[in-house]
Amino acid sequence: MPVHIAKNFAKDTRGATAILFALVAVPAITFVGAAIDYGQALSAKTRLQAATDVAVAAGAGLPATANQNRSQAALAVFNSNMTGANFAATTPVIQASNSGVTVTASVTVPTAFMGVVGINSIEVTARAKARSQIQNGGVACLLALNPSTPDGLHMQGINKVSSPDCWAWVNSTNSTSINATGAASGTAQGFCTAGQVSGAEHFHPTPYSGCDPMADPFYAKFENFNVPTGCTANNLQLSSGTHTLQPGVYCGNTIIKPQANVTLAPGLYVMRDGYFQVQANSSVTGNGVTLFFYGQNTKMEVRGGGSLDLKAPTSGDLAGFVIVDRKFDWYDPSIRETVI
């Protein structure tokens, strides 16, 4: 090659700009593409988070129900809100209980530009949690904490129970934990049991089964409660006529027989080591009264045609408590047994 041609070739820089552009273009395009891919992932994250937020609200918003019902409500709302999305989310993981509902969902967003640096997709996850309404405004005014009894809530004859503004909650896992026969009927804001229901047609609304057991909210209050000792009466039976009872400790079985009309003076009545039975065509009334069941084999029975009309104290240590039940024949502190 002639010397002047070689010198001219060395001085020729007309292709340098193209080479430099090529070297700069790859990272520049990757950077811009990464921003676009990230924007797509952020959009998917926003859509996914909104779907999980409304899903937990749907599950937790039920006043009280079986866990499965909360999960189904959350899943249905999640799927509805993901309809029409330009990406497919994985099936959400839903954890539902009386204490709260949690929904976790994820989606894999494919990249359009970041593949050149080995990133073919971006995984996005959204999580939301809400407290269930039974723990966040719902009220259980009948709480049966025995974990195995066949009669957590039992009704027969023509008995009626009405608590339209609150829930009846039974912790027993027995197959007849809530049961009713005859013409008995129960009405409440809702009924929920950890076990099963027999005679569901007697209750309105229909009781839920498979509910989480509810912890005793008053365990600390009654754990060291000073229960009066001694016996005011032993195996008391009241026949037809009008009677007035005074606060005290009623040992053994206390039976209110037919045609007996009994008034309880205000105060604490301890029913110890026996049952309290209100038979047909009898009545028990009281204002400012608490029945405290304590000891072995204690229970209360109101037979068909019997009437029990009691109002709790409005002041003092037992304000708001009509019935407290501490049965030590099966008592386990870890279960925190008290029936309110």
Beta strands, then each sheet from edge to edge (+ up, - down):
strand 1: 93-96
strand 2: 101-110
strand 3: 121-130
strand 4: 140-144
strand 5: 153-155
strand 6: 160-170
strand 7: 178-180
strand 8: 185-193
strand 9: 197-198
strand 10: 203-204
strand 11: 233-234
strand 12: 237-238
strand 13: 241-245
strand 14: 248-251
strand 15: 254-256
strand 16: 260-264
strand 17: 267-272
strand 18: 275-278
strand 19: 283-287
strand 20: 289-295
strand 21: 299-302
strand 22: 307-311
strand 23: 323-327
sheet 1: 1+ 2- 3+
sheet 2: 4+ 6+ 8+ 10+
sheet 3: 5+ 7+ 9+
sheet 4: 11+ 14+ 17+ 20+ 23+
sheet 5: 12+ 15+ 18+ 21+
sheet 6: 13+ 16+ 19+ 22+
end
